[in-house]
Amino acid sequence: MVRTLNILFILAVVIGAATVYDMKLAATKSAEKVAELQHQIDEERDTIQLLKAEWSLLNKPDRLQSLVARYNDYLQLEPLDVKQIVTPEDLPARPVMLEPIGGNQMGGYAGSSAVIR
């Protein structure tokens, strides 16, 4: 009886040790995944910061003015007139696209037209 009980306790200790080792391994993998995701987030933030800096550089008024001066013969740009600014109520209504009678029989991309209802 004592010998069987000792074998059961040893077996329980071995199973417990294996379970703890498996949990430790899973926690280590999770920590590595978190570190990898944090690294990707940092890279994305750096990329966004770089793109914002590039955007502000491309939108500098003196740069845009020099481009307008260089390509004005081609673009034929004119200064904005006050009468060109309107409110949304002054804009014409968007045309409504109706479905054909009988429904759309085509499938896939051929039948996926944008319909405003």
PEZIKA-V960893 format. One record per backbone hydrogen bond with DSSP energy under -0.5 kcal/mol. CO is the residue of the C=O (numbers start at 1). NH is the residue of the N-H. Records with the same first field share a line. If there is no record, write none. Layout:
CO->NH ; NH
This chain:
1->5
2->6
3->7
4->8
5->9
6->10
7->11
8->12
9->13
10->14
11->15
12->16
13->17
14->18
15->19
16->20
17->21
18->22
19->23
20->24
21->25
22->26
23->27
24->28
25->29
26->30
27->31
28->32
29->33
30->34
31->35
32->36
33->37
34->38
35->39
36->40
37->41
38->42
39->43
40->44
41->45
42->46
43->47
44->48
45->49
46->50
47->51
48->52
49->53
50->54
51->55
52->56
53->57
54->58
55->59
57->60
60->64
61->65
62->66
63->67
64->68
65->69
66->70
67->71
68->72
71->75
72->76
81->84
82->85
84->86
87->90 ; 91
88->91
95->97
96->98
100->103
103->105
107->110 ; 111
109->112
111->113
113->115
115->117
